[in-house]
Amino acid sequence: MDGVRRAERDDAARIRAELLASTAMYESEQAQKLVDEFVGQAHKVGLPTVELRARTLDGASVKTNVRGWYIRNDHSAAIGEDGRYYQLTVPGGLMARFRGVRLESSPPPLVVGRGGKDGETGDLRDFLNRTLAGQVKP
């Protein structure tokens, strides 16, 4: 009997994991559409890009290999000219301060800062609109 219950629990856990992964993929696809729309609008209105900087875990600001637009006033997230989403908090050490870091993009979220402190989370669309409106300083 225990073997049957364990198999049922394992199956249920696998199904939950698959549903979670499917939901995350769907959300990222929807978010990417918003990002693509933002990049087109940013180019259309002539919103200038900047050389993005990242912040290491110890708080140092370091240069990166990406140009784009910050979407948060704390500069912890950005959209690159390439239409990709970047988290700008990176591990780093002394060499990162001198050489900079190579950013890796991540799938864009529909909710920026999910699980963060109050006032630091919100819909991706709102963050993108604030950037287009010039409310996020470079």
C-alpha angles and dihedrals in degrees: 000000000000091000091055093050092047091051090049091050091047091050092048091049091049091050092049091050092049091049091049092050091047092050092049091050092049092049091049091050090052091046091050089057089056091048092050090050090049093051091051091049093045091054092044094055093039097244103178121234124224134206100266120232125203130209120230122223089259091054102257117142112230135182121249139202094247136088120201148100128306111229097190127056090228088058092233095129135033146168115236125221084251090066094250129131118240132194106210101204108096139169111251146149140195094307092054088059091058103033101028123222137278109235122220116206122232132203108279117248125224087220115047114215095009107186093019130120122296112278092025098079132070148123115312089229090060093051091049092048092051089052092050089049091055094247094125111070120220 
